[in-house]
Protein backbone atom coordinates (compact mmCIF):
# COMPACT_ATOMS: atom_id res chain seq x y z
CA UNK A 1 0.00 0.00 0.00
CA UNK A 2 2.92 2.34 0.46
CA UNK A 3 3.81 2.02 -3.21
CA UNK A 4 0.31 3.17 -4.21
CA UNK A 5 0.58 6.12 -1.85
CA UNK A 6 3.95 7.17 -3.33
CA UNK A 7 2.53 6.96 -6.86
CA UNK A 8 -0.42 9.13 -5.88
CA UNK A 9 1.89 11.68 -4.23
CA UNK A 10 4.20 11.83 -7.23
CA UNK A 11 1.38 12.25 -9.75
CA UNK A 12 0.66 15.96 -9.03
CA UNK A 13 4.38 16.69 -8.98
CA UNK A 14 4.85 14.88 -12.27
CA UNK A 15 1.93 16.77 -13.78
CA UNK A 16 3.38 20.03 -12.55
CA UNK A 17 6.77 19.18 -14.07
CA UNK A 18 5.20 18.08 -17.37
CA UNK A 19 3.05 21.22 -17.53
CA UNK A 20 6.10 23.37 -16.66
CA UNK A 21 8.21 21.78 -19.38
CA UNK A 22 5.35 22.18 -21.87
CA UNK A 23 4.86 25.85 -20.98
CA UNK A 24 8.61 26.49 -21.08
CA UNK A 25 8.82 24.83 -24.51
CA UNK A 26 5.96 26.95 -25.84
CA UNK A 27 7.54 30.14 -24.51
CA UNK A 28 10.91 29.17 -26.02
CA UNK A 29 9.29 28.48 -29.40
CA UNK A 30 7.50 31.84 -29.33
CA UNK A 31 10.67 33.70 -28.32
CA UNK A 32 12.75 32.05 -31.03
CA UNK A 33 10.42 31.59 -33.99
CA UNK A 34 7.69 34.25 -33.86
CA UNK A 35 7.63 37.37 -36.06
CA UNK A 36 9.29 39.26 -33.22
CA UNK A 37 11.52 36.36 -32.20
CA UNK A 38 15.26 36.26 -31.81
CA UNK A 39 15.95 34.44 -35.08
CA UNK A 40 13.93 36.94 -37.08
CA UNK A 41 15.60 39.82 -35.25
CA UNK A 42 19.05 38.40 -36.02
CA UNK A 43 18.11 38.01 -39.69
CA UNK A 44 16.80 41.58 -39.85
CA UNK A 45 19.93 42.91 -38.13
CA UNK A 46 22.12 41.23 -40.75
CA UNK A 47 19.91 42.62 -43.52
CA UNK A 48 20.18 46.13 -42.04
CA UNK A 49 23.97 45.80 -41.92
CA UNK A 50 24.09 44.72 -45.57
CA UNK A 51 21.78 47.55 -46.64
CA UNK A 52 23.93 50.10 -44.79
CA UNK A 53 27.00 48.81 -46.63
CA UNK A 54 25.17 49.10 -49.95
CA UNK A 55 24.13 52.65 -49.08
CA UNK A 56 27.75 53.57 -48.31
CA UNK A 57 28.91 52.10 -51.63
CA UNK A 58 26.21 53.94 -53.55
CA UNK A 59 27.08 57.20 -51.78
CA UNK A 60 30.74 56.77 -52.78
CA UNK A 61 29.71 56.16 -56.40
CA UNK A 62 27.39 59.17 -56.28
CA UNK A 63 30.17 61.38 -54.89
CA UNK A 64 32.63 60.30 -57.57
CA UNK A 65 30.02 60.92 -60.28
CA UNK A 66 29.27 64.39 -58.87
CA UNK A 67 32.99 65.19 -58.98
CA UNK A 68 33.16 63.99 -62.60
CA UNK A 69 30.07 66.07 -63.50
CA UNK A 70 31.63 69.11 -61.89
CA UNK A 71 34.87 68.58 -63.83
CA UNK A 72 33.02 68.11 -67.10
CA UNK A 73 31.00 71.27 -66.56
CA UNK A 74 33.95 73.54 -65.66
CA UNK A 75 37.29 71.99 -66.67
CA UNK A 76 38.05 72.30 -70.38
CA UNK A 77 41.04 69.95 -70.07
CA UNK A 78 38.78 67.19 -68.71
CA UNK A 79 36.26 67.80 -71.49
CA UNK A 80 39.01 67.52 -74.10
CA UNK A 81 40.37 64.36 -72.46
CA UNK A 82 36.96 62.64 -72.53
CA UNK A 83 36.34 63.78 -76.11
CA UNK A 84 39.66 62.35 -77.26
CA UNK A 85 39.62 59.08 -75.29
CA UNK A 86 35.98 58.14 -75.45
CA UNK A 87 34.81 59.61 -78.72
CA UNK A 88 38.06 59.66 -80.75
CA UNK A 89 37.83 63.36 -81.57
CA UNK A 90 40.87 65.21 -82.86
CA UNK A 91 41.85 68.82 -83.48
CA UNK A 92 42.24 70.30 -86.96
CA UNK A 93 45.48 69.39 -88.71
CA UNK A 94 46.24 66.80 -86.05
CA UNK A 95 47.46 63.33 -86.96
CA UNK A 96 46.63 60.19 -85.02
CA UNK A 97 48.92 57.19 -84.95
CA UNK A 98 47.62 53.83 -83.82
CA UNK A 99 50.16 51.43 -82.39
CA UNK A 100 49.16 47.81 -82.63
CA UNK A 101 50.40 45.43 -79.97
CA UNK A 102 51.77 42.40 -81.82
CA UNK A 103 51.41 40.26 -78.70
CA UNK A 104 47.65 40.76 -78.71
CA UNK A 105 47.42 39.99 -82.43
CA UNK A 106 49.24 36.66 -82.03
CA UNK A 107 47.00 35.54 -79.17
VENQUIHU-V604818 format. One line per field, one symbol per residue. ss: DSSP state (A for helix, B for strand, O for the rest). psi: psi as a letter, one per 30 degrees, with the letter a starting at -180 (. if undefined). Layout:
ss = ???
psi = ???
//
This chain:
ss = OAAAAAAAAAAAAAAAAAAAAAAAAAAAAAAAAOOOOAAAAAAAAAAAAAAAAAAAAAAAAAAAAAAAAAAAAAOAAAAAAAAAAAAOOOOOOOOOOOOOOAAAAAO
psi = feeeeeeeefeeeeeeeeeeeeeeeeeeeeeeglfgleeeeeeeeeeeeeeeeeeeeeeeeeeeeeeeeeefefjfeeeeeeeeeefgkllkgkkkkkjkjfeeef.
//
